[in-house]
Amino acid sequence: MSPGELCLERLGVDHDFSGFACGIDALDQWLRHHALAAQQMDSARTFVVVSDARVVGYVSLIMGSVQRPTLRHVWSAACRLTPSAWS
């Protein structure tokens, strides 16, 4: 890969995204704390955009979603950190 070239890769344990910030804290937290586990459970696939060995972006595909207004209050609170609960 040439310097500055972008490459899309499936998220793996070797990716260092400690310096990555997209500007939305909840999405950054999801990447750091949940993306790899969700991928290992086959409930999501996350792909990272890498440039010069640094993660500069990502996209996650999930197998389902829930509209927050349809949830009871208790479940809504439990789902507040997952991007799929946003609407």
C-alpha positions as CSV (number, residue, x, y, z in Angstrom):
1,M,0.0,0.0,0.0
2,S,1.3,3.4,-1.0
3,P,1.7,6.2,1.7
4,G,-1.7,8.0,2.1
5,E,-3.6,5.3,0.3
6,L,-6.9,4.2,1.8
7,C,-7.7,0.5,2.3
8,L,-11.0,-1.1,3.6
9,E,-10.4,-4.0,5.9
10,R,-12.5,-6.2,8.1
11,L,-12.0,-5.2,11.7
12,G,-9.5,-7.4,13.5
13,V,-7.8,-7.5,16.9
14,D,-4.6,-6.0,15.3
15,H,-6.3,-2.7,14.3
16,D,-5.3,0.3,16.4
17,F,-8.1,2.8,16.6
18,S,-7.1,4.4,19.8
19,G,-6.5,7.7,18.0
20,F,-9.6,7.6,16.0
21,A,-12.5,9.9,16.7
22,C,-15.4,10.5,14.3
23,G,-16.9,13.3,16.4
24,I,-19.8,11.4,17.8
25,D,-18.8,10.0,21.2
26,A,-21.4,7.2,21.2
27,L,-20.1,5.9,17.8
28,D,-16.5,6.0,19.0
29,Q,-17.4,4.1,22.1
30,W,-19.3,1.5,20.2
31,L,-16.3,0.9,17.9
32,R,-13.9,0.6,20.9
33,H,-16.1,-1.4,23.2
34,H,-18.6,-3.4,21.2
35,A,-17.7,-3.7,17.5
36,L,-15.3,-6.6,17.8
37,A,-17.5,-8.6,20.2
38,A,-20.5,-8.1,18.0
39,Q,-18.5,-9.3,15.0
40,Q,-17.4,-12.4,16.9
41,M,-21.0,-13.1,17.8
42,D,-22.0,-12.7,14.1
43,S,-24.5,-10.0,14.9
44,A,-22.5,-7.3,13.0
45,R,-19.6,-6.8,10.6
46,T,-17.4,-3.9,11.0
47,F,-15.0,-2.6,8.3
48,V,-12.3,0.0,9.0
49,V,-10.7,2.4,6.6
50,V,-6.9,2.4,7.1
51,S,-4.4,4.9,6.0
52,D,-0.7,4.6,6.9
53,A,-1.5,1.9,9.5
54,R,-4.1,4.2,11.2
55,V,-7.8,3.7,11.3
56,V,-9.4,6.8,9.8
57,G,-13.0,5.6,9.4
58,Y,-15.3,2.7,9.8
59,V,-18.7,1.3,8.9
60,S,-20.7,-1.4,10.7
61,L,-23.4,-3.5,9.2
62,I,-25.9,-5.0,11.7
63,M,-28.4,-7.7,11.2
64,G,-31.3,-5.8,12.7
65,S,-32.5,-2.7,14.4
66,V,-35.1,-1.5,16.9
67,Q,-37.0,1.8,16.7
68,R,-36.5,3.5,20.0
69,P,-40.1,4.8,20.4
70,T,-41.4,1.3,20.2
71,L,-39.5,0.1,23.3
72,R,-40.6,0.2,26.8
73,H,-38.7,2.6,29.1
74,V,-36.6,-0.2,30.7
75,W,-35.4,-1.6,27.4
76,S,-34.8,1.9,26.0
77,A,-32.4,2.7,28.8
78,A,-30.6,-0.6,28.2
79,C,-30.1,0.1,24.5
80,R,-29.0,3.8,24.8
81,L,-25.4,3.1,23.8
82,T,-26.1,1.0,20.7
83,P,-26.3,2.9,17.5
84,S,-29.0,0.6,16.2
85,A,-31.4,2.0,18.8
86,W,-31.2,5.5,17.4
87,S,-33.9,7.0,15.3
